[in-house]
Amino acid sequence: MDSIIFDLDGTLWDSREQVVEAWNKAISRSEFPIEKVEKADLTRTMGLVIPKIASVLFPQLTEREQKQLMDACGVEELALLKENGALLYDGVEEVLRTLSKTYKLFIVSNCRDGYIEAFFHSHGLSHYFTDYENPGRTGLPKGENIKLVVERNGLQAPLYVGDTIGDQKAAMHAGVRFAYAAYGFGQSDHYDYKLTTFKELLQFA
């Protein structure tokens, strides 16, 4: 193994409280008769790309209206996360510091452009990571974004760490090994490693 690529939500941090607050602020200011979103709504859509989340949570809106609302939600979300951050899983900085001495570290997440940068800014963790990617920037699905990071950084034996079956399938698509973060939001039925806490990644140090 020469590198580790991380998912973000449900793997490195839990931003549901902050995102719910931000989205409901945007919803209250919108012209659409939409009920507030709940934390459970985010949990069940974690790992999906933004347009898919919009279609699941706001099916009564047209595609154009969904995009308009999600863009507004994004403005509030990124501002709040950049300023205040979110809940890091126990030991995140300690583990990243240790692993970065041996491996190149990366993030590939199904998030909007600016989301990973907000994570970096609020928690001061960017110096541990070599590169990152997301569909908000490339328009590509997660498996292709993993391949993109692997190819442009010349990685030979990466491990992808994520918490959903979507992460599992993306890792398989990219031809990389998968570590299932069972402490996160989703499920996985096929993995090379299973982590019950983030600190268990220290087994690779």
Accessible surface in RSA format (square Angstrom, percent):
REM  Atomic radii and reference values for relative SASA: ProtOr
REM  Chains: A
REM  Algorithm: Lee & Richards
REM  Probe-radius: 1.40
REM  Slices: 20
REM RES _ NUM      All-atoms   Total-Side   Main-Chain    Non-polar    All polar
REM                ABS   REL    ABS   REL    ABS   REL    ABS   REL    ABS   REL
RES MET A   1    66.94  34.7  12.00   7.9  54.94 130.8  11.50   9.8  55.44  73.4
RES ASP A   2    52.77  37.0  41.41  41.2  11.36  26.9  37.48  88.2  15.29  15.2
RES SER A   3     0.00   0.0   0.00   0.0   0.00   0.0   0.00   0.0   0.00   0.0
RES ILE A   4     0.00   0.0   0.00   0.0   0.00   0.0   0.00   0.0   0.00   0.0
RES ILE A   5     0.00   0.0   0.00   0.0   0.00   0.0   0.00   0.0   0.00   0.0
RES PHE A   6     0.00   0.0   0.00   0.0   0.00   0.0   0.00   0.0   0.00   0.0
RES ASP A   7     7.54   5.3   7.54   7.5   0.00   0.0   0.00   0.0   7.54   7.5
RES LEU A   8     0.00   0.0   0.00   0.0   0.00   0.0   0.00   0.0   0.00   0.0
RES ASP A   9    25.64  18.0  23.18  23.1   2.46   5.8   5.67  13.4  19.96  19.9
RES GLY A  10     0.00   0.0   0.00   N/A   0.00   0.0   0.00   0.0   0.00   0.0
RES THR A  11     0.00   0.0   0.00   0.0   0.00   0.0   0.00   0.0   0.00   0.0
RES LEU A  12     0.00   0.0   0.00   0.0   0.00   0.0   0.00   0.0   0.00   0.0
RES TRP A  13     0.00   0.0   0.00   0.0   0.00   0.0   0.00   0.0   0.00   0.0
RES ASP A  14    16.75  11.7  14.10  14.0   2.65   6.3   2.21   5.2  14.54  14.5
RES SER A  15     0.15   0.1   0.15   0.2   0.00   0.0   0.00   0.0   0.15   0.2
RES ARG A  16    37.63  15.8  37.63  19.2   0.00   0.0   0.00   0.0  37.63  22.8
RES GLU A  17   105.45  60.5  99.55  75.3   5.89  14.0  41.78  80.8  63.66  52.0
RES GLN A  18    43.45  24.3  42.37  31.0   1.08   2.6   7.37  15.7  36.08  27.4
RES VAL A  19     8.44   5.6   8.27   7.5   0.17   0.4   8.44   7.3   0.00   0.0
RES VAL A  20    24.06  15.8  24.06  21.8   0.00   0.0  24.06  20.9   0.00   0.0
RES GLU A  21   108.82  62.5  98.72  74.7  10.10  24.1  42.21  81.6  66.61  54.4
RES ALA A  22     2.66   2.4   0.52   0.8   2.14   4.9   2.66   3.7   0.00   0.0
RES TRP A  23     6.41   2.6   6.41   3.1   0.00   0.0   6.41   3.4   0.00   0.0
RES ASN A  24    21.95  15.1  19.82  19.2   2.13   5.1  10.36  24.9  11.59  11.2
RES LYS A  25    94.00  45.9  87.54  53.7   6.46  15.4  44.72  40.2  49.28  52.5
RES ALA A  26     4.29   3.9   0.45   0.7   3.84   8.7   2.82   4.0   1.47   3.9
RES ILE A  27     8.99   5.1   5.46   4.1   3.53   8.5   5.46   3.9   3.53   9.6
RES SER A  28    84.39  71.3  45.09  60.2  39.29  90.5  44.17  94.0  40.22  56.3
RES ARG A  29   164.49  69.1 126.80  64.6  37.69  89.7  56.99  77.9 107.50  65.2
RES SER A  30    33.99  28.7   5.99   8.0  28.00  64.5  15.92  33.9  18.07  25.3
RES GLU A  31   138.89  79.7  98.44  74.5  40.46  96.3  45.58  88.2  93.31  76.2
RES PHE A  32    18.93   9.5   9.45   5.9   9.48  24.7  10.06   6.1   8.87  25.4
RES PRO A  33   126.55  92.2  93.47  85.2  33.08 120.3 109.72  90.6  16.83 104.6
RES ILE A  34    22.25  12.7   4.32   3.2  17.93  43.2   5.46   3.9  16.79  45.6
RES GLU A  35   150.46  86.4 142.84 108.1   7.62  18.1  63.38 122.6  87.08  71.1
RES LYS A  36   140.52  68.6 127.09  78.0  13.43  32.0  69.81  62.8  70.71  75.3
RES VAL A  37     6.78   4.5   4.66   4.2   2.12   5.1   5.28   4.6   1.50   4.1
RES GLU A  38   107.29  61.6 107.18  81.1   0.11   0.3  39.19  75.8  68.09  55.6
RES LYS A  39    78.29  38.2  75.67  46.4   2.61   6.2  42.40  38.2  35.89  38.2
RES ALA A  40    69.60  64.0  59.98  92.6   9.61  21.9  64.54  90.9   5.06  13.4
RES ASP A  41    27.99  19.6  27.99  27.9   0.00   0.0   1.01   2.4  26.98  26.9
RES LEU A  42     6.58   3.7   5.90   4.2   0.68   1.7   6.08   4.3   0.50   1.4
RES THR A  43    45.89  32.6  38.54  39.1   7.35  17.5  36.48  49.0   9.42  14.2
RES ARG A  44   147.64  62.0 112.87  57.5  34.77  82.8  64.33  87.9  83.32  50.5
RES THR A  45     1.75   1.2   1.72   1.7   0.02   0.1   0.62   0.8   1.12   1.7
RES MET A  46    33.20  17.2  18.20  12.0  15.00  35.7  11.30   9.6  21.90  29.0
RES GLY A  47    32.51  40.1   0.00   N/A  32.51  40.1  14.99  41.1  17.52  39.2
RES LEU A  48    60.50  33.7  57.13  40.9   3.37   8.5  58.89  41.4   1.62   4.4
RES VAL A  49    47.85  31.5  46.43  42.0   1.42   3.4  46.47  40.4   1.37   3.7
RES ILE A  50    35.36  20.1  34.13  25.4   1.23   3.0  34.13  24.6   1.23   3.3
RES PRO A  51    96.12  70.1  85.50  77.9  10.62  38.6  92.17  76.1   3.95  24.5
RES LYS A  52   105.11  51.3 101.47  62.3   3.64   8.7  54.18  48.8  50.93  54.2
RES ILE A  53    16.39   9.3  16.39  12.2   0.00   0.0  16.39  11.8   0.00   0.0
RES ALA A  54     1.87   1.7   1.87   2.9   0.00   0.0   1.87   2.6   0.00   0.0
RES SER A  55    44.20  37.4  35.99  48.0   8.21  18.9  32.51  69.2  11.69  16.4
RES VAL A  56    50.35  33.1  32.48  29.4  17.88  43.1  38.56  33.5  11.80  32.0
RES LEU A  57    22.16  12.3   3.08   2.2  19.08  48.0   4.35   3.1  17.81  47.9
RES PHE A  58     1.81   0.9   1.81   1.1   0.00   0.0   1.81   1.1   0.00   0.0
RES PRO A  59    96.74  70.5  70.58  64.3  26.16  95.1  73.57  60.7  23.17 144.0
RES GLN A  60   115.83  64.8  76.32  55.8  39.51  94.1  56.87 121.1  58.96  44.7
RES LEU A  61    15.64   8.7   7.70   5.5   7.94  20.0   8.49   6.0   7.15  19.2
RES THR A  62    78.35  55.7  69.54  70.5   8.81  21.0  76.84 103.2   1.51   2.3
RES GLU A  63   151.50  87.0 141.40 107.0  10.10  24.1  52.98 102.5  98.53  80.4
RES ARG A  64   164.85  69.2 154.58  78.8  10.27  24.5  84.99 116.2  79.86  48.4
RES GLU A  65    38.64  22.2  38.64  29.2   0.00   0.0   0.55   1.1  38.09  31.1
RES GLN A  66    19.19  10.7  19.19  14.0   0.00   0.0   2.41   5.1  16.77  12.7
RES LYS A  67   134.55  65.6 128.73  79.0   5.83  13.9 103.67  93.3  30.88  32.9
RES GLN A  68    78.35  43.8  69.93  51.1   8.42  20.0  37.02  78.8  41.33  31.3
RES LEU A  69     1.45   0.8   0.20   0.1   1.25   3.1   1.45   1.0   0.00   0.0
RES MET A  70     3.70   1.9   3.70   2.5   0.00   0.0   3.70   3.1   0.00   0.0
RES ASP A  71    68.75  48.2  63.24  62.9   5.51  13.0  28.15  66.3  40.59  40.5
RES ALA A  72    41.03  37.7  32.41  50.0   8.62  19.6  39.36  55.4   1.68   4.4
RES CYS A  73     0.00   0.0   0.00   0.0   0.00   0.0   0.00   0.0   0.00   0.0
RES GLY A  74     2.90   3.6   0.00   N/A   2.90   3.6   2.90   7.9   0.00   0.0
RES VAL A  75   106.08  69.8  98.32  89.0   7.76  18.7 103.23  89.7   2.84   7.7
RES GLU A  76    31.01  17.8  28.71  21.7   2.30   5.5   3.21   6.2  27.80  22.7
RES GLU A  77     6.38   3.7   6.16   4.7   0.22   0.5   0.34   0.7   6.04   4.9
RES LEU A  78    43.18  24.0  42.18  30.2   1.00   2.5  42.45  29.8   0.73   2.0
RES ALA A  79    63.97  58.8  47.99  74.1  15.98  36.3  57.65  81.2   6.32  16.7
RES LEU A  80    34.91  19.4  30.50  21.8   4.41  11.1  34.58  24.3   0.33   0.9
RES LEU A  81     0.41   0.2   0.41   0.3   0.00   0.0   0.41   0.3   0.00   0.0
RES LYS A  82   106.36  51.9 105.27  64.6   1.09   2.6  48.09  43.3  58.27  62.1
RES GLU A  83   135.86  78.0 112.04  84.8  23.83  56.7  33.68  65.2 102.18  83.4
RES ASN A  84    96.67  66.7  64.55  62.4  32.13  77.4  23.36  56.2  73.31  70.9
RES GLY A  85     0.41   0.5   0.00   N/A   0.41   0.5   0.00   0.0   0.40   0.9
RES ALA A  86    14.18  13.0   0.00   0.0  14.18  32.3   4.94   7.0   9.24  24.5
RES LEU A  87   116.56  64.9 111.21  79.6   5.35  13.5 116.05  81.5   0.51   1.4
RES LEU A  88    48.11  26.8  34.43  24.6  13.68  34.4  34.43  24.2  13.68  36.8
RES TYR A  89    39.65  18.5  35.08  20.0   4.57  11.9  35.17  26.4   4.49   5.5
RES ASP A  90   109.87  77.0  93.91  93.5  15.96  37.8  45.17 106.3  64.71  64.5
RES GLY A  91    16.83  20.8   0.00   N/A  16.83  20.8   9.31  25.6   7.52  16.8
RES VAL A  92     2.69   1.8   0.41   0.4   2.29   5.5   0.41   0.4   2.29   6.2
RES GLU A  93    67.76  38.9  64.97  49.2   2.79   6.7  14.08  27.2  53.69  43.8
RES GLU A  94    76.54  43.9  73.65  55.7   2.89   6.9  31.50  60.9  45.04  36.8
RES VAL A  95     0.00   0.0   0.00   0.0   0.00   0.0   0.00   0.0   0.00   0.0
RES LEU A  96     0.00   0.0   0.00   0.0   0.00   0.0   0.00   0.0   0.00   0.0
RES ARG A  97   107.12  45.0 106.76  54.4   0.36   0.8  41.28  56.4  65.84  39.9
RES THR A  98    43.49  30.9  42.04  42.6   1.45   3.5  25.15  33.8  18.34  27.7
RES LEU A  99     0.00   0.0   0.00   0.0   0.00   0.0   0.00   0.0   0.00   0.0
RES SER A 100    41.54  35.1  18.89  25.2  22.65  52.2   9.75  20.8  31.79  44.5
RES LYS A 101   164.19  80.1 122.46  75.1  41.73  99.4  81.87  73.7  82.31  87.7
RES THR A 102    88.00  62.6  56.00  56.8  32.00  76.3  43.53  58.5  44.47  67.2
RES TYR A 103    27.99  13.1  20.59  11.7   7.40  19.3   7.08   5.3  20.91  25.8
RES LYS A 104   108.74  53.0 103.84  63.7   4.90  11.7  64.41  58.0  44.33  47.2
RES LEU A 105     0.68   0.4   0.05   0.0   0.63   1.6   0.05   0.0   0.63   1.7
RES PHE A 106     0.00   0.0   0.00   0.0   0.00   0.0   0.00   0.0   0.00   0.0
RES ILE A 107     0.00   0.0   0.00   0.0   0.00   0.0   0.00   0.0   0.00   0.0
RES VAL A 108     0.22   0.1   0.22   0.2   0.00   0.0   0.22   0.2   0.00   0.0
RES SER A 109     3.35   2.8   3.21   4.3   0.14   0.3   0.00   0.0   3.35   4.7
RES ASN A 110    26.17  18.0  16.68  16.1   9.48  22.8   1.76   4.2  24.41  23.6
RES CYS A 111     7.83   5.9   4.57   5.1   3.25   7.6   7.08  17.9   0.75   0.8
RES ARG A 112    26.95  11.3  25.46  13.0   1.49   3.5  16.38  22.4  10.58   6.4
RES ASP A 113    71.31  49.9  59.73  59.5  11.57  27.4  15.91  37.5  55.39  55.2
RES GLY A 114    20.31  25.0   0.00   N/A  20.31  25.0  16.88  46.3   3.43   7.7
RES TYR A 115     8.56   4.0   8.56   4.9   0.00   0.0   6.89   5.2   1.67   2.1
RES ILE A 116     0.00   0.0   0.00   0.0   0.00   0.0   0.00   0.0   0.00   0.0
RES GLU A 117    58.28  33.5  54.69  41.4   3.59   8.5  44.33  85.7  13.95  11.4
RES ALA A 118     2.73   2.5   1.30   2.0   1.43   3.2   2.26   3.2   0.47   1.2
RES PHE A 119     0.00   0.0   0.00   0.0   0.00   0.0   0.00   0.0   0.00   0.0
RES PHE A 120    19.67   9.8  17.46  10.8   2.20   5.7  17.58  10.7   2.09   6.0
RES HIS A 121   116.56  63.7  90.51  62.9  26.06  66.7  74.30  76.6  42.27  49.2
RES SER A 122    33.28  28.1   0.46   0.6  32.82  75.6   4.29   9.1  28.99  40.6
RES HIS A 123    48.12  26.3  26.82  18.6  21.30  54.5  22.92  23.6  25.20  29.3
RES GLY A 124    43.74  53.9   0.00   N/A  43.74  53.9  34.93  95.8   8.81  19.7
RES LEU A 125     0.44   0.2   0.44   0.3   0.00   0.0   0.44   0.3   0.00   0.0
RES SER A 126    57.61  48.7  51.14  68.2   6.47  14.9  18.78  40.0  38.83  54.4
RES HIS A 127   131.04  71.6  92.39  64.2  38.65  98.9  82.87  85.4  48.17  56.0
RES TYR A 128    24.24  11.3  16.95   9.6   7.29  19.0  11.96   9.0  12.28  15.1
RES PHE A 129    21.90  11.0   1.34   0.8  20.56  53.5   2.83   1.7  19.07  54.6
RES THR A 130    75.15  53.4  41.51  42.1  33.64  80.2  33.74  45.3  41.40  62.6
RES ASP A 131    26.34  18.5  21.93  21.8   4.41  10.4   9.21  21.7  17.13  17.1
RES TYR A 132    44.03  20.6  44.03  25.1   0.00   0.0  25.93  19.5  18.10  22.3
RES GLU A 133     3.96   2.3   3.96   3.0   0.00   0.0   0.00   0.0   3.96   3.2
RES ASN A 134     0.00   0.0   0.00   0.0   0.00   0.0   0.00   0.0   0.00   0.0
RES PRO A 135    21.19  15.4  13.70  12.5   7.50  27.3  14.05  11.6   7.15  44.4
RES GLY A 136    44.11  54.4   0.00   N/A  44.11  54.4  17.71  48.6  26.40  59.1
RES ARG A 137   106.69  44.8  74.72  38.1  31.97  76.1  42.54  58.1  64.15  38.9
RES THR A 138    44.84  31.9  13.15  13.3  31.69  75.5  21.08  28.3  23.76  35.9
RES GLY A 139    65.45  80.7   0.00   N/A  65.45  80.7  32.05  87.9  33.40  74.8
RES LEU A 140    67.08  37.4  65.95  47.2   1.13   2.8  66.95  47.0   0.13   0.3
RES PRO A 141    81.37  59.3  77.01  70.2   4.36  15.9  80.68  66.6   0.69   4.3
RES LYS A 142    11.54   5.6   8.63   5.3   2.91   6.9   6.85   6.2   4.68   5.0
RES GLY A 143     5.97   7.4   0.00   N/A   5.97   7.4   2.68   7.3   3.29   7.4
RES GLU A 144    54.13  31.1  52.10  39.4   2.03   4.8  16.35  31.6  37.78  30.8
RES ASN A 145     0.00   0.0   0.00   0.0   0.00   0.0   0.00   0.0   0.00   0.0
RES ILE A 146     0.00   0.0   0.00   0.0   0.00   0.0   0.00   0.0   0.00   0.0
RES LYS A 147    66.89  32.6  65.65  40.3   1.24   2.9  28.60  25.7  38.29  40.8
RES LEU A 148    55.26  30.8  53.61  38.4   1.65   4.2  54.91  38.6   0.35   0.9
RES VAL A 149     0.00   0.0   0.00   0.0   0.00   0.0   0.00   0.0   0.00   0.0
RES VAL A 150    26.49  17.4  25.94  23.5   0.56   1.3  25.94  22.5   0.56   1.5
RES GLU A 151   121.03  69.5  95.26  72.1  25.77  61.4  47.98  92.8  73.05  59.6
RES ARG A 152   112.09  47.1  71.06  36.2  41.04  97.7  57.03  77.9  55.06  33.4
RES ASN A 153    34.18  23.6  16.24  15.7  17.94  43.2   8.07  19.4  26.11  25.2
RES GLY A 154    49.48  61.0   0.00   N/A  49.48  61.0  32.51  89.2  16.96  38.0
RES LEU A 155    14.64   8.2   3.84   2.8  10.79  27.1   3.98   2.8  10.65  28.7
RES GLN A 156   154.02  86.1 122.72  89.7  31.29  74.5  51.11 108.8 102.90  78.0
RES ALA A 157    37.69  34.7  31.50  48.6   6.19  14.1  37.69  53.1   0.00   0.0
RES PRO A 158     9.97   7.3   8.01   7.3   1.97   7.2   8.01   6.6   1.97  12.2
RES LEU A 159     0.00   0.0   0.00   0.0   0.00   0.0   0.00   0.0   0.00   0.0
RES TYR A 160     0.00   0.0   0.00   0.0   0.00   0.0   0.00   0.0   0.00   0.0
RES VAL A 161     0.00   0.0   0.00   0.0   0.00   0.0   0.00   0.0   0.00   0.0
RES GLY A 162     0.00   0.0   0.00   N/A   0.00   0.0   0.00   0.0   0.00   0.0
RES ASP A 163     1.26   0.9   1.26   1.3   0.00   0.0   0.00   0.0   1.26   1.3
RES THR A 164    15.82  11.2  15.82  16.0   0.00   0.0  14.75  19.8   1.07   1.6
RES ILE A 165    74.44  42.4  73.86  55.0   0.58   1.4  73.86  53.2   0.58   1.6
RES GLY A 166    38.51  47.5   0.00   N/A  38.51  47.5  32.30  88.6   6.21  13.9
RES ASP A 167     1.96   1.4   1.74   1.7   0.22   0.5   0.00   0.0   1.96   2.0
RES GLN A 168    10.91   6.1  10.91   8.0   0.00   0.0   0.48   1.0  10.43   7.9
RES LYS A 169   125.21  61.1 119.80  73.5   5.40  12.9  69.72  62.8  55.49  59.1
RES ALA A 170     8.55   7.9   3.48   5.4   5.07  11.5   7.96  11.2   0.59   1.6
RES ALA A 171     0.02   0.0   0.02   0.0   0.00   0.0   0.02   0.0   0.00   0.0
RES MET A 172   115.74  59.9  93.14  61.6  22.60  53.8  93.29  79.3  22.46  29.8
RES HIS A 173   104.68  57.2  77.11  53.6  27.57  70.5  63.71  65.7  40.97  47.7
RES ALA A 174    18.64  17.1   0.00   0.0  18.64  42.4   0.80   1.1  17.84  47.3
RES GLY A 175    68.29  84.2   0.00   N/A  68.29  84.2  35.07  96.3  33.22  74.4
RES VAL A 176    17.96  11.8   3.40   3.1  14.56  35.1   9.36   8.1   8.60  23.3
RES ARG A 177    89.91  37.7  85.88  43.8   4.03   9.6  44.50  60.8  45.41  27.5
RES PHE A 178     5.10   2.6   4.98   3.1   0.12   0.3   4.98   3.0   0.12   0.3
RES ALA A 179     0.00   0.0   0.00   0.0   0.00   0.0   0.00   0.0   0.00   0.0
RES TYR A 180    12.38   5.8  12.38   7.0   0.00   0.0   6.17   4.6   6.21   7.7
RES ALA A 181     0.29   0.3   0.00   0.0   0.29   0.7   0.00   0.0   0.29   0.8
RES ALA A 182    33.16  30.5  10.99  17.0  22.17  50.4  11.07  15.6  22.09  58.5
RES TYR A 183    47.95  22.4  18.39  10.5  29.56  76.9  29.94  22.5  18.01  22.2
RES GLY A 184    20.09  24.8   0.00   N/A  20.09  24.8   0.26   0.7  19.83  44.4
RES PHE A 185    36.71  18.4   9.75   6.0  26.96  70.1  14.15   8.6  22.55  64.5
RES GLY A 186    17.65  21.8   0.00   N/A  17.65  21.8  13.76  37.8   3.89   8.7
RES GLN A 187   137.73  77.0 134.26  98.1   3.48   8.3  58.36 124.2  79.37  60.2
RES SER A 188    16.02  13.5   0.00   0.0  16.02  36.9   1.40   3.0  14.62  20.5
RES ASP A 189   112.70  78.9  78.86  78.5  33.84  80.0  45.86 107.9  66.84  66.7
RES HIS A 190   114.50  62.6 110.74  77.0   3.77   9.6  65.10  67.1  49.40  57.5
RES TYR A 191    84.12  39.3  58.93  33.5  25.19  65.5  31.91  24.0  52.20  64.4
RES ASP A 192    79.89  56.0  50.09  49.9  29.79  70.5  10.18  24.0  69.71  69.5
RES TYR A 193    65.34  30.5  59.69  34.0   5.65  14.7  42.87  32.2  22.47  27.7
RES LYS A 194   106.25  51.8  85.17  52.3  21.08  50.2  31.11  28.0  75.14  80.0
RES LEU A 195     0.00   0.0   0.00   0.0   0.00   0.0   0.00   0.0   0.00   0.0
RES THR A 196    78.09  55.5  67.00  67.9  11.09  26.4  58.43  78.5  19.66  29.7
RES THR A 197    69.27  49.3  66.87  67.8   2.40   5.7  63.88  85.8   5.39   8.2
RES PHE A 198     4.03   2.0   0.38   0.2   3.65   9.5   0.38   0.2   3.65  10.5
RES LYS A 199    82.10  40.1  77.90  47.8   4.19  10.0  35.38  31.8  46.71  49.8
RES GLU A 200    61.55  35.3  53.30  40.3   8.25  19.6  33.83  65.4  27.72  22.6
RES LEU A 201     0.00   0.0   0.00   0.0   0.00   0.0   0.00   0.0   0.00   0.0
RES LEU A 202    57.86  32.2  46.83  33.5  11.03  27.7  47.03  33.0  10.84  29.2
RES GLN A 203   110.90  62.0  68.42  50.0  42.47 101.1  40.69  86.6  70.21  53.2
RES PHE A 204    29.91  15.0  19.87  12.3  10.03  26.1  24.71  15.0   5.20  14.9
RES ALA A 205    67.95  62.5  16.14  24.9  51.80 117.8  33.75  47.5  34.19  90.6
END  Absolute sums over single chains surface
CHAIN  1 A     9465.6       7268.0       2197.5       5085.2       4380.4
END  Absolute sums over all chains
TOTAL          9465.6       7268.0       2197.5       5085.2       4380.4
